[in-house]
């Protein structure tokens, strides 16, 4: 496997993990007004 492909795959994996972590953190906080979308309980 190419080193460049390995680095690209690693960067993509880290980006996906970061996005998933941000979504989980936002859902656990339950204040969606910080991200711009309306509150579910409003």
Backbone as CSV, one residue per row, in Angstrom:
resi,resn,N_x,N_y,N_z,CA_x,CA_y,CA_z,C_x,C_y,C_z
1,UNK,0.853,-1.199,0.000,0.000,0.000,0.000,0.884,1.241,0.000
2,UNK,0.471,2.239,-0.762,1.238,3.477,-0.827,1.204,4.210,0.505
3,UNK,2.287,4.928,0.793,2.317,5.730,2.011,1.335,6.886,1.906
4,UNK,1.216,7.448,0.686,0.282,8.557,0.488,-1.160,8.103,0.705
5,UNK,-1.500,6.929,0.182,-2.868,6.412,0.377,-3.130,6.127,1.840
6,UNK,-2.104,5.640,2.544,-2.269,5.354,3.959,-2.512,6.642,4.740
7,UNK,-1.774,7.697,4.401,-1.958,8.979,5.082,-3.327,9.575,4.784
8,UNK,-3.778,9.440,3.532,-5.105,9.955,3.160,-6.190,9.188,3.920
9,UNK,-6.058,7.883,4.012,-7.043,7.073,4.730,-7.047,7.429,6.216
10,UNK,-5.866,7.661,6.768,-5.778,8.019,8.185,-6.420,9.377,8.435
11,UNK,-6.160,10.332,7.555,-6.747,11.668,7.704,-8.273,11.607,7.572
12,UNK,-8.761,10.805,6.624,-10.208,10.671,6.449,-10.836,10.022,7.682
13,UNK,-10.189,9.022,8.241,-10.701,8.366,9.435,-10.761,9.322,10.618
14,UNK,-9.718,10.140,10.769,-9.704,11.113,11.858,-10.792,12.155,11.665
15,UNK,-11.022,12.577,10.426,-12.063,13.570,10.153,-13.438,12.994,10.491
16,UNK,-13.685,11.738,10.121,-14.968,11.095,10.422,-15.160,10.965,11.932
17,UNK,-14.092,10.556,12.630,-14.189,10.422,14.080,-14.477,11.754,14.733
18,UNK,-13.847,12.834,14.229,-14.057,14.154,14.802,-15.499,14.609,14.596
19,UNK,-16.039,14.380,13.385,-17.425,14.774,13.099,-18.398,13.998,13.984
20,UNK,-18.179,12.689,14.110,-19.064,11.870,14.944,-18.984,12.320,16.401
21,UNK,-17.760,12.652,16.869,-17.597,13.093,18.254,-18.317,14.415,18.494
22,UNK,-18.243,15.316,17.524,-18.933,16.605,17.659,-20.450,16.404,17.698
23,UNK,-20.971,15.504,16.845,-22.415,15.254,16.819,-22.863,14.652,18.152
24,UNK,-22.097,13.689,18.678,-22.449,13.063,19.957,-22.391,14.088,21.080
25,UNK,-21.367,14.945,21.068,-21.241,15.960,22.111,-22.421,16.934,22.045
26,UNK,-22.831,17.304,20.840,-23.959,18.226,20.683,-25.253,17.569,21.149
27,UNK,-25.455,16.308,20.814,-26.686,15.618,21.215,-26.726,15.415,22.724
28,UNK,-25.574,15.147,23.331,-25.555,14.924,24.772,-25.767,16.226,25.535
29,UNK,-25.364,17.362,24.935,-25.534,18.646,25.612,-26.974,19.127,25.551
30,UNK,-27.694,18.751,24.475,-29.110,19.075,24.288,-29.383,20.576,24.197
31,UNK,-28.395,21.385,23.801,-28.711,22.782,23.484,-28.302,23.008,22.039
32,UNK,-29.272,22.853,21.139,-28.979,22.892,19.716,-28.909,24.326,19.201
33,UNK,-29.203,25.314,20.037,-29.170,26.688,19.553,-27.745,27.151,19.277
34,UNK,-26.743,26.481,19.846,-25.359,26.872,19.613,-24.906,26.520,18.196
35,UNK,-25.547,25.497,17.595,-25.145,25.093,16.247,-26.066,25.709,15.190
36,UNK,-27.086,26.486,15.613,-27.921,27.204,14.659,-29.272,26.566,14.403
37,UNK,-29.417,25.274,14.682,-30.704,24.634,14.439,-31.641,24.892,15.617
38,UNK,-32.966,24.861,15.417,-33.913,25.141,16.498,-33.882,24.054,17.575
39,UNK,-34.250,24.432,18.777,-34.290,23.461,19.874,-35.422,22.460,19.655
40,UNK,-35.187,21.178,19.979,-36.243,20.177,19.799,-37.414,20.380,20.761
41,UNK,-37.170,21.013,21.917,-38.229,21.200,22.898,-38.893,22.568,22.784
42,UNK,-38.405,23.402,21.840,-38.976,24.756,21.706,-40.328,24.625,21.097
